[in-house]
Amino acid sequence: MVFVFGLVGSIGMLFFSWQVWSITDNMPAYTEFELTGEVVGPILFVFFVWILYTVTAHLLANLYGGRGPIVRLFRTSAWAMIPIALWLLLRSIVQIFLFYTMEFPSNRQELSNLGFDIEEQIASLLETGLEDLIYVATILLGIVFVVWSWNYLSIAVQESKDLSPDEAKKVAGVPAGILACYLLYLVFQWQPLF
């Protein structure tokens, strides 16, 4: 289930990579590796968030006297990835929209006429789309989906670790807060503050 959620998040970057691969004949190996990483990144992100949610919640629940194996929490915390998957789907739709409206060179000759190395041009195309205000707003909207995910995670902690609803919400708030702070970091990384 978690793997499928990650695949949903890869759709936007898969579209971008497909556009780039269609205009290049002999792409440098590093660029191919980088584009593959862009496609695989959301899958790894969802797995990382799932592990972060589960392990952090397990450790904190034990401090509150929670009982139950981590395996049960892994099973139930996977449901907390549903809002994250929906946000990644929304993000993919925005990425496709942004990249679809960009003018891609139609062939390698056009790409080389721009005066850039192919790797620089691909990086430039990628940054142009991801620095757009719509994309930044989508990242910020991700915080709302993290709050929704926090609610599911607190239910999973409550059921799996036999904690009270208040204790479960506190426990679930830590990993969800970490993810929300990471999304804020992404916004400030791409946008100048002044």
N, CA, C and O of each residue as an XYZ file, in Angstrom:
776
protein
N       0.821     -1.183      0.000
C       0.000      0.000      0.000
C       0.878      1.266      0.000
O       0.626      2.206     -0.754
N       1.892      1.271      0.843
C       2.768      2.441      0.930
C       3.518      2.647     -0.383
O       3.720      3.782     -0.816
N       3.929      1.556     -1.012
C       4.624      1.653     -2.302
C       3.736      2.320     -3.359
O       4.202      3.163     -4.125
N       2.469      1.942     -3.393
C       1.527      2.531     -4.352
C       1.384      4.029     -4.089
O       1.318      4.825     -5.025
N       1.335      4.410     -2.805
C       1.252      5.832     -2.470
C       2.465      6.591     -3.007
O       2.336      7.716     -3.490
N       3.637      5.974     -2.920
C       4.836      6.601     -3.458
C       4.797      6.721     -4.972
O       5.250      7.718     -5.533
N       4.252      5.701     -5.635
C       4.121      5.750     -7.098
C       3.245      6.917     -7.538
O       3.521      7.559     -8.551
N       2.201      7.186     -6.781
C       1.305      8.306     -7.092
C       2.097      9.615     -7.095
O       1.881     10.483     -7.941
N       3.010      9.741     -6.141
C       3.821     10.954     -6.066
C       4.853     11.083     -7.163
O       5.379     12.171     -7.396
N       5.148      9.994     -7.837
C       6.168     10.009     -8.888
C       5.634     10.431    -10.245
O       6.420     10.673    -11.161
N       4.338     10.525    -10.398
C       3.739     10.780    -11.713
C       4.243     12.083    -12.331
O       4.573     12.115    -13.516
N       4.306     13.153    -11.542
C       4.736     14.447    -12.076
C       6.173     14.432    -12.580
O       6.463     14.937    -13.664
N       7.065     13.854    -11.794
C       8.469     13.793    -12.211
C       8.682     12.800    -13.342
O       9.594     12.963    -14.153
N       7.849     11.780    -13.397
C       7.915     10.847    -14.516
C       7.565     11.559    -15.812
O       8.188     11.315    -16.845
N       6.572     12.437    -15.763
C       6.194     13.229    -16.931
C       7.356     14.114    -17.373
O       7.680     14.170    -18.559
N       7.984     14.808    -16.420
C       9.118     15.671    -16.737
C      10.264     14.853    -17.334
O      10.842     15.237    -18.351
N      10.582     13.745    -16.711
C      11.685     12.906    -17.205
C      11.383     12.369    -18.594
O      12.276     12.298    -19.438
N      10.139     11.991    -18.839
C       9.751     11.511    -20.164
C       9.964     12.615    -21.199
O      10.442     12.344    -22.300
N       9.611     13.862    -20.856
C       9.817     14.991    -21.771
C      11.307     15.152    -22.092
O      11.685     15.345    -23.248
N      12.130     15.072    -21.071
C      13.576     15.245    -21.276
C      14.149     14.097    -22.088
O      14.928     14.320    -23.015
N      13.767     12.855    -21.745
C      14.296     11.704    -22.478
C      13.856     11.731    -23.940
O      14.564     11.205    -24.799
N      12.722     12.323    -24.239
C      12.251     12.345    -25.621
C      13.041     13.321    -26.498
O      12.999     13.201    -27.722
N      13.755     14.276    -25.911
C      14.506     15.242    -26.729
C      15.997     14.969    -26.761
O      16.736     15.648    -27.473
N      16.445     13.985    -26.003
C      17.878     13.731    -25.963
C      18.185     12.359    -26.534
O      17.477     11.384    -26.285
N      19.267     12.312    -27.309
C      19.691     11.038    -27.895
C      20.668     10.317    -26.976
O      20.434      9.180    -26.564
N      21.744     10.985    -26.669
C      22.786     10.397    -25.828
C      22.906     11.222    -24.552
O      23.785     12.075    -24.431
N      22.042     10.967    -23.635
C      22.048     11.713    -22.394
C      23.244     11.267    -21.553
O      23.535     10.073    -21.475
N      23.938     12.218    -20.922
C      25.034     11.829    -20.033
C      24.523     10.938    -18.898
O      23.396     11.090    -18.426
N      25.369     10.018    -18.478
C      24.962      9.042    -17.457
C      24.523      9.734    -16.166
O      23.558      9.310    -15.529
N      25.227     10.791    -15.783
C      24.871     11.488    -14.550
C      23.465     12.075    -14.642
O      22.705     12.007    -13.676
N      23.117     12.639    -15.771
C      21.792     13.230    -15.958
C      20.722     12.151    -15.925
O      19.660     12.345    -15.334
N      20.997     11.017    -16.556
C      20.056      9.898    -16.505
C      19.838      9.443    -15.078
O      18.708      9.179    -14.666
N      20.921      9.352    -14.326
C      20.850      8.941    -12.921
C      20.054      9.968    -12.110
O      19.243      9.599    -11.259
N      20.287     11.253    -12.376
C      19.590     12.317    -11.655
C      18.086     12.297    -11.957
O      17.270     12.451    -11.048
N      17.723     12.110    -13.211
C      16.298     12.046    -13.564
C      15.625     10.816    -12.959
O      14.482     10.889    -12.509
N      16.325      9.701    -12.949
C      15.784      8.501    -12.320
C      15.566      8.745    -10.830
O      14.570      8.302    -10.259
N      16.504      9.453    -10.208
C      16.364      9.805     -8.796
C      15.167     10.693     -8.541
O      14.508     10.563     -7.510
N      14.874     11.600     -9.471
C      13.707     12.476     -9.334
C      12.415     11.672     -9.379
O      11.445     12.018     -8.704
N      12.397     10.611    -10.162
C      11.203      9.771    -10.272
C      11.071      8.867     -9.045
O       9.970      8.686     -8.524
N      12.178      8.303     -8.587
C      12.157      7.374     -7.458
C      12.028      8.125     -6.124
O      11.589      7.545     -5.130
N      12.400      9.389     -6.097
C      12.394     10.180     -4.866
C      11.086     10.152     -4.086
O      11.119      9.912     -2.879
N       9.934     10.386     -4.715
C       8.679     10.349     -3.959
C       8.370      8.984     -3.340
O       7.766      8.908     -2.270
N       8.781      7.917     -4.005
C       8.561      6.583     -3.444
C       9.379      6.435     -2.168
O       8.871      5.966     -1.149
N      10.637      6.833     -2.228
C      11.488      6.768     -1.045
C      10.989      7.713      0.046
O      11.074      7.395      1.232
N      10.468      8.879     -0.356
C       9.937      9.851      0.600
C       8.793      9.246      1.408
O       8.757      9.389      2.630
N       7.863      8.574      0.741
C       6.722      7.982      1.451
C       7.199      6.894      2.404
O       6.718      6.808      3.534
N       8.139      6.061      1.960
C       8.670      5.033      2.861
C       9.376      5.669      4.054
O       9.224      5.205      5.184
N      10.137      6.716      3.813
C      10.844      7.396      4.899
C       9.848      7.987      5.892
O      10.037      7.853      7.101
N       8.796      8.635      5.408
C       7.786      9.231      6.288
C       7.088      8.135      7.091
O       6.856      8.300      8.289
N       6.758      7.036      6.453
C       6.115      5.923      7.147
C       7.006      5.394      8.275
O       6.535      5.159      9.387
N       8.273      5.212      7.983
C       9.215      4.726      9.001
C       9.391      5.779     10.097
O       9.407      5.438     11.280
N       9.523      7.047      9.719
C       9.646      8.128     10.698
C       8.429      8.149     11.620
O       8.569      8.189     12.842
N       7.248      8.121     11.032
C       6.011      8.128     11.819
C       5.992      6.959     12.803
O       5.739      7.141     13.994
N       6.259      5.769     12.296
C       6.107      4.566     13.102
C       7.159      4.453     14.202
O       6.822      4.211     15.361
N       8.410      4.624     13.851
C       9.473      4.453     14.843
C       9.402      5.551     15.908
O       9.535      5.270     17.099
N       9.195      6.787     15.485
C       9.096      7.880     16.452
C       7.893      7.679     17.364
O       7.998      7.841     18.579
N       6.758      7.327     16.784
C       5.552      7.103     17.590
C       5.737      5.924     18.542
O       5.279      5.970     19.684
N       6.397      4.881     18.084
C       6.642      3.713     18.934
C       7.503      4.094     20.143
O       7.185      3.741     21.279
N       8.583      4.811     19.884
C       9.481      5.198     20.981
C       8.791      6.133     21.967
O       8.914      5.964     23.181
N       8.066      7.117     21.445
C       7.379      8.055     22.335
C       6.225      7.387     23.079
O       5.988      7.692     24.248
N       5.510      6.487     22.421
C       4.413      5.776     23.090
C       4.939      4.934     24.241
O       4.280      4.803     25.272
N       6.116      4.367     24.068
C       6.714      3.586     25.158
C       7.012      4.476     26.365
O       6.938      4.011     27.503
N       7.344      5.736     26.135
C       7.567      6.661     27.250
C       6.276      6.931     28.029
O       6.316      7.196     29.230
N       5.151      6.866     27.351
C       3.845      7.047     28.000
C       3.286      5.731     28.539
O       2.149      5.689     29.008
N       4.063      4.676     28.476
C       3.607      3.385     28.980
C       2.801      2.584     27.979
O       2.072      1.667     28.356
N       2.926      2.922     26.712
C       2.202      2.202     25.675
C       2.707      0.778     25.538
O       3.889      0.497     25.736
N       1.787     -0.117     25.193
C       2.141     -1.521     25.023
C       1.774     -1.951     23.617
O       0.835     -1.427     23.018
N       2.506     -2.888     23.110
C       2.206     -3.423     21.792
C       3.441     -3.426     20.914
O       4.314     -2.568     21.050
N       3.510     -4.400     20.006
C       4.698     -4.499     19.132
C       4.709     -3.415     18.050
O       3.669     -2.894     17.648
N       5.889     -3.108     17.611
C       6.053     -2.089     16.565
C       5.444     -2.572     15.243
O       5.030     -1.754     14.421
N       5.389     -3.880     15.035
C       4.831     -4.428     13.800
C       3.359     -4.024     13.655
O       2.906     -3.677     12.564
N       2.631     -4.072     14.753
C       1.221     -3.678     14.713
C       1.104     -2.189     14.391
O       0.213     -1.778     13.647
N       2.002     -1.388     14.951
C       1.983      0.050     14.660
C       2.359      0.319     13.202
O       1.811      1.232     12.586
N       3.282     -0.461     12.646
C       3.603     -0.314     11.218
C       2.363     -0.558     10.355
O       2.112      0.172      9.397
N       1.593     -1.589     10.703
C       0.391     -1.897      9.924
C      -0.640     -0.779     10.019
O      -1.211     -0.373      9.006
N      -0.877     -0.286     11.209
C      -1.922      0.728     11.366
C      -1.470      2.115     10.937
O      -2.285      2.917     10.482
N      -0.190      2.405     11.076
C       0.284      3.743     10.684
C       0.351      3.905      9.166
O       0.456      5.025      8.668
N       0.293      2.815      8.443
C       0.265      2.918      6.974
C      -0.966      3.687      6.515
O      -0.931      4.342      5.473
N      -2.051      3.616      7.275
C      -3.255      4.365      6.923
C      -3.020      5.865      7.026
O      -3.699      6.643      6.357
N      -2.087      6.270      7.839
C      -1.765      7.694      7.958
C      -1.067      8.221      6.704
O      -0.886      9.429      6.553
N      -0.683      7.333      5.824
C      -0.044      7.752      4.572
C      -1.067      8.133      3.502
O      -0.694      8.689      2.469
N      -2.341      7.846      3.729
C      -3.371      8.189      2.735
C      -3.402      9.694      2.457
O      -3.368     10.088      1.291
N      -3.464     10.552      3.488
C      -3.439     11.998      3.184
C      -2.142     12.435      2.495
O      -2.158     13.325      1.644
N      -1.032     11.814      2.860
C       0.249     12.145      2.217
C       0.178     11.752      0.740
O       0.650     12.494     -0.121
N      -0.408     10.593      0.444
C      -0.544     10.151     -0.948
C      -1.441     11.095     -1.739
O      -1.150     11.408     -2.893
N      -2.525     11.548     -1.127
C      -3.411     12.489     -1.821
C      -2.702     13.809     -2.094
O      -2.877     14.408     -3.155
N      -1.901     14.259     -1.130
C      -1.129     15.479     -1.351
C      -0.104     15.278     -2.471
O       0.078     16.159     -3.311
N       0.558     14.132     -2.484
C       1.523     13.856     -3.551
C       0.836     13.778     -4.908
O       1.406     14.193     -5.918
N      -0.388     13.249     -4.939
C      -1.153     13.234     -6.188
C      -1.440     14.662     -6.647
O      -1.262     14.985     -7.821
N      -1.877     15.502     -5.737
C      -2.115     16.915     -6.059
C      -0.830     17.582     -6.544
O      -0.838     18.341     -7.513
N       0.263     17.291     -5.863
C       1.555     17.854     -6.262
C       1.952     17.380     -7.657
O       2.481     18.160     -8.448
N       1.702     16.118     -7.962
C       2.002     15.590     -9.301
C       1.170     16.281    -10.366
O       1.674     16.594    -11.444
N      -0.103     16.520    -10.072
C      -0.965     17.225    -11.031
C      -0.437     18.628    -11.280
O      -0.411     19.085    -12.423
N      -0.020     19.311    -10.233
C       0.548     20.657    -10.388
C       1.844     20.594    -11.187
O       2.072     21.437    -12.054
N       2.695     19.607    -10.909
C       3.940     19.466    -11.658
C       3.661     19.240    -13.138
O       4.293     19.861    -13.992
N       2.730     18.366    -13.440
C       2.401     18.105    -14.847
C       1.882     19.378    -15.504
O       2.272     19.700    -16.627
N       1.011     20.100    -14.817
C       0.497     21.360    -15.349
C       1.638     22.341    -15.616
O       1.695     22.950    -16.685
N       2.541     22.497    -14.655
C       3.645     23.445    -14.827
C       4.578     23.026    -15.963
O       4.974     23.850    -16.787
N       4.922     21.742    -15.999
C       5.834     21.282    -17.041
C       5.159     21.237    -18.399
O       5.821     21.409    -19.423
N       3.866     21.011    -18.425
C       3.135     20.970    -19.691
C       3.080     22.356    -20.324
O       3.109     22.489    -21.547
N       2.999     23.386    -19.484
C       2.927     24.755    -19.999
C       4.294     25.327    -20.343
O       4.380     26.390    -20.958
N       5.366     24.639    -19.954
C       6.715     25.113    -20.296
C       7.040     24.734    -21.732
O       6.523     23.754    -22.268
N       7.900     25.526    -22.337
C       8.350     25.197    -23.692
C       9.605     24.355    -23.606
O      10.677     24.840    -23.242
N       9.454     23.090    -23.945
C      10.599     22.199    -24.009
C      11.187     22.288    -25.408
O      10.447     22.381    -26.387
N      12.512     22.262    -25.511
C      13.102     22.173    -26.848
C      12.627     20.892    -27.521
O      12.467     19.867    -26.858
N      12.403     20.939    -28.818
C      11.853     19.774    -29.506
C      12.902     18.714    -29.836
O      12.556     17.560    -30.089
N      14.181     19.095    -29.836
C      15.226     18.115    -30.111
C      16.538     18.569    -29.479
O      16.625     19.657    -28.909
N      17.549     17.721    -29.591
C      18.836     18.013    -28.965
C      19.510     19.237    -29.605
O      20.189     19.997    -28.915
N      19.327     19.427    -30.903
C      19.928     20.572    -31.582
C      19.382     21.881    -31.005
O      20.135     22.817    -30.736
N      18.074     21.928    -30.824
C      17.464     23.119    -30.233
C      17.987     23.342    -28.821
O      18.195     24.478    -28.395
N      18.194     22.253    -28.108
C      18.716     22.329    -26.754
C      20.129     22.885    -26.754
O      20.471     23.725    -25.922
N      20.951     22.419    -27.686
C      22.334     22.901    -27.723
C      22.421     24.328    -28.262
O      23.383     25.034    -27.960
N      21.441     24.770    -29.053
C      21.434     26.148    -29.551
C      21.211     27.171    -28.446
O      21.507     28.353    -28.622
N      20.702     26.731    -27.331
C      20.469     27.646    -26.222
C      21.775     28.037    -25.527
O      21.785     28.934    -24.684
N      22.857     27.377    -25.874
C      24.162     27.741    -25.347
C      24.487     27.125    -23.999
O      25.468     27.522    -23.370
N      23.707     26.180    -23.544
C      23.954     25.534    -22.270
C      24.360     24.095    -22.489
O      24.006     23.477    -23.493
N      25.093     23.582    -21.554
C      25.347     22.161    -21.487
C      23.999     21.481    -21.213
O      23.129     22.080    -20.580
N      23.816     20.257    -21.674
C      22.517     19.582    -21.525
C      22.119     19.456    -20.055
O      20.950     19.625    -19.709
N      23.086     19.162    -19.197
C      22.763     19.023    -17.770
C      22.300     20.351    -17.180
O      21.369     20.386    -16.376
N      22.953     21.448    -17.580
C      22.543     22.765    -17.085
C      21.149     23.116    -17.571
O      20.352     23.683    -16.823
N      20.852     22.785    -18.815
C      19.545     23.102    -19.383
C      18.437     22.304    -18.690
O      17.371     22.846    -18.398
N      18.682     21.041    -18.434
C      17.681     20.215    -17.746
C      17.452     20.741    -16.337
O      16.309     20.837    -15.889
N      18.527     21.080    -15.634
C      18.392     21.649    -14.285
C      17.620     22.960    -14.326
O      16.802     23.238    -13.450
N      17.887     23.764    -15.352
C      17.183     25.039    -15.499
C      15.686     24.826    -15.735
O      14.858     25.522    -15.148
N      15.343     23.866    -16.594
C      13.934     23.559    -16.837
C      13.247     23.086    -15.559
O      12.124     23.493    -15.260
N      13.922     22.234    -14.819
C      13.347     21.703    -13.589
C      13.146     22.813    -12.562
O      12.086     22.898    -11.942
N      14.143     23.652    -12.381
C      14.035     24.732    -11.396
C      12.981     25.747    -11.780
O      12.304     26.292    -10.908
N      12.825     26.016    -13.074
C      11.814     26.968    -13.519
C      10.431     26.519    -13.094
O       9.639     27.331    -12.616
N      10.129     25.255    -13.259
C       8.813     24.758    -12.882
C       8.605     24.714    -11.384
O       7.522     25.042    -10.900
N       9.634     24.311    -10.637
C       9.451     24.101     -9.210
C       9.587     25.376     -8.383
O       9.334     25.357     -7.178
N       9.978     26.471     -9.004
C      10.031     27.734     -8.273
C       8.768     28.556     -8.485
O       8.660     29.667     -7.966
N       7.820     28.029     -9.234
C       6.579     28.725     -9.506
C       5.756     28.858     -8.226
O       5.791     27.978     -7.365
N       5.024     29.948     -8.105
C       4.217     30.215     -6.913
C       3.153     29.142     -6.681
O       2.833     28.821     -5.536
N       2.606     28.590     -7.760
C       1.595     27.535     -7.613
C       2.212     26.309     -6.942
O       1.584     25.678     -6.092
N       3.431     25.980     -7.324
C       4.087     24.824     -6.723
C       4.396     25.080     -5.255
O       4.225     24.193     -4.418
N       4.847     26.279     -4.942
C       5.137     26.630     -3.550
C       3.857     26.546     -2.713
O       3.879     26.050     -1.586
N       2.754     27.029     -3.263
C       1.472     26.945     -2.563
C       1.066     25.484     -2.347
O       0.479     25.147     -1.319
N       1.374     24.634     -3.301
C       1.068     23.206     -3.164
C       1.884     22.591     -2.031
O       1.379     21.761     -1.275
N       3.138     22.996     -1.918
C       3.974     22.506     -0.816
C       3.392     22.977      0.515
O       3.310     22.197      1.464
N       2.986     24.250      0.592
C       2.382     24.760      1.824
C       1.067     24.048      2.134
O       0.768     23.775      3.297
N       0.292     23.750      1.117
C      -0.944     23.015      1.311
C      -0.664     21.619      1.872
O      -1.511     21.024      2.537
N       0.521     21.114      1.597
C       0.918     19.826      2.149
C       0.864     19.798      3.666
O       0.660     18.737      4.256
N       1.042     20.946      4.305
C       0.979     20.999      5.768
C      -0.431     20.651      6.251
O      -0.588     20.003      7.286
N      -1.453     21.077      5.509
C      -2.833     20.713      5.858
C      -3.005     19.193      5.767
O      -3.659     18.588      6.616
N      -2.421     18.586      4.745
C      -2.506     17.143      4.589
C      -1.715     16.436      5.697
O      -2.090     15.341      6.118
N      -0.634     17.046      6.169
C       0.120     16.471      7.283
C      -0.732     16.485      8.551
O      -0.708     15.528      9.325
N      -1.480     17.561      8.765
C      -2.371     17.619      9.926
C      -3.428     16.514      9.829
O      -3.739     15.857     10.822
N      -3.967     16.318      8.649
C      -4.923     15.235      8.434
C      -4.251     13.887      8.721
O      -4.848     13.012      9.347
N      -3.040     13.732      8.270
C      -2.279     12.515      8.498
C      -2.020     12.318     10.000
O      -2.060     11.194     10.502
N      -1.756     13.417     10.703
C      -1.545     13.354     12.154
C      -2.765     12.750     12.845
O      -2.628     11.967     13.785
N      -3.946     13.114     12.381
C      -5.169     12.572     12.968
C      -5.219     11.049     12.802
O      -5.522     10.332     13.756
N      -4.924     10.556     11.601
C      -4.905      9.107     11.375
C      -3.818      8.425     12.199
O      -4.022      7.335     12.734
N      -2.663      9.077     12.295
C      -1.570      8.491     13.071
C      -1.934      8.422     14.549
O      -1.594      7.452     15.225
N      -2.617      9.433     15.052
C      -2.996      9.387     16.473
C      -3.976      8.240     16.735
O      -3.913      7.603     17.787
N      -4.874      7.976     15.796
C      -5.784      6.831     15.936
C      -4.992      5.528     15.906
O      -5.264      4.612     16.682
N      -4.009      5.450     15.005
C      -3.182      4.245     14.918
C      -2.398      4.022     16.211
O      -2.290      2.889     16.680
N      -1.857      5.080     16.782
C      -1.099      4.960     18.032
C      -2.032      4.554     19.168
O      -1.687      3.699     19.983
N      -3.188      5.156     19.220
C      -4.149      4.841     20.270
C      -4.548      3.368     20.224
O      -4.585      2.693     21.253
N      -4.846      2.878     19.023
C      -5.279      1.496     18.885
C      -4.134      0.494     19.050
O      -4.313     -0.562     19.657
N      -2.968      0.824     18.513
C      -1.858     -0.128     18.501
C      -1.066     -0.157     19.800
O      -0.481     -1.180     20.156
N      -1.050      0.962     20.503
C      -0.209      1.047     21.702
C      -1.024      1.185     22.988
O      -0.464      1.353     24.071
N      -2.346      1.112     22.861
C      -3.236      1.149     24.029
C      -3.005      2.403     24.877
O      -2.800      2.323     26.089
N      -3.044      3.556     24.216
C      -2.891      4.845     24.899
C      -4.220      5.591     24.886
O      -5.115      5.277     24.102
N      -4.330      6.565     25.751
C      -5.522      7.413     25.747
C      -5.491      8.303     24.505
O      -4.425      8.517     23.927
N      -6.642      8.821     24.091
C      -6.657      9.690     22.903
C      -5.742     10.915     23.040
O      -5.081     11.299     22.074
N      -5.697     11.519     24.206
C      -4.828     12.693     24.394
C      -3.355     12.332     24.287
O      -2.579     13.049     23.655
N      -2.972     11.225     24.902
C      -1.576     10.796     24.825
C      -1.202     10.428     23.391
O      -0.107     10.744     22.925
N      -2.118      9.760     22.701
C      -1.854      9.370     21.320
C      -1.686     10.592     20.423
O      -0.842     10.588     19.528
N      -2.480     11.636     20.654
C      -2.346     12.861     19.857
C      -1.006     13.541     20.101
O      -0.393     14.065     19.170
N      -0.553     13.536     21.341
C       0.760     14.121     21.658
C       1.869     13.337     20.970
O       2.777     13.914     20.371
N       1.783     12.011     21.066
C       2.799     11.155     20.455
C       2.820     11.356     18.946
O       3.889     11.513     18.356
N       1.660     11.352     18.322
C       1.578     11.493     16.858
C       1.972     12.893     16.407
O       2.394     13.077     15.265
N       1.843     13.872     17.279
C       2.179     15.242     16.914
C       3.659     15.452     16.640
O       4.023     16.341     15.869
N       4.509     14.658     17.252
C       5.950     14.844     17.063
C       6.393     14.494     15.642
O       6.987     15.344     14.980
N       6.130     13.273     15.138
C       6.566     12.998     13.763
C       5.833     13.854     12.728
O       6.421     14.247     11.720
N       4.550     14.143     12.973
C       3.823     15.006     12.036
C       4.407     16.419     12.060
O       4.497     17.070     11.019
N       4.799     16.890     13.226
C       5.435     18.207     13.331
C       6.774     18.256     12.606
O       7.116     19.263     11.986
N       7.525     17.166     12.687
C       8.805     17.092     11.972
C       8.563     17.205     10.469
O       9.277     17.929      9.775
N       7.557     16.487      9.968
C       7.255     16.528      8.537
C       6.771     17.920      8.124
O       7.155     18.416      7.065
N       5.941     18.547      8.942
C       5.461     19.898      8.625
C       6.616     20.888      8.585
O       6.655     21.754      7.712
N       7.550     20.773      9.511
C       8.729     21.656      9.504
C       9.583     21.423      8.265
O      10.140     22.370      7.709
N       9.690     20.172      7.827
C      10.441     19.865      6.615
C       9.806     20.533      5.402
O      10.510     21.068      4.546
N       8.477     20.505      5.324
C       7.797     21.151      4.198
C       8.013     22.666      4.227
O       8.186     23.286      3.179
N       8.003     23.254      5.407
C       8.308     24.684      5.512
C       9.738     24.969      5.052
O       9.998     25.964      4.375
N      10.653     24.089      5.428
C      12.037     24.237      4.985
C      12.126     24.219      3.454
O      12.866     25.004      2.862
N      11.370     23.322      2.821
C      11.375     23.251      1.356
C      10.895     24.565      0.740
O      11.453     25.029     -0.254
N       9.876     25.153      1.325
C       9.342     26.418      0.797
C      10.402     27.500      0.888
O      10.632     28.223     -0.082
N      11.047     27.623      2.031
C      12.038     28.685      2.208
C      13.326     28.407      1.446
O      14.079     29.334      1.149
N      13.586     27.159      1.129
C      14.767     26.808      0.339
C      14.626     27.341     -1.085
O      15.605     27.812     -1.665
N      13.424     27.276     -1.656
C      13.217     27.660     -3.050
C      12.883     29.121     -3.223
O      13.082     29.666     -4.308
N      12.383     29.774     -2.193
C      11.926     31.139     -2.340
C      12.786     32.109     -1.539
O      13.081     31.855     -0.371
N      13.191     33.219     -2.155
C      13.912     34.223     -1.376
C      12.938     34.857     -0.355
O      11.747     35.010     -0.625
N      13.473     35.212      0.804
C      12.635     35.779      1.849
C      12.280     37.239      1.588
O      11.287     37.736      2.119
N      13.062     37.919      0.793
C      12.791     39.352      0.537
C      12.569     39.609     -0.930
O      12.330     40.749     -1.328
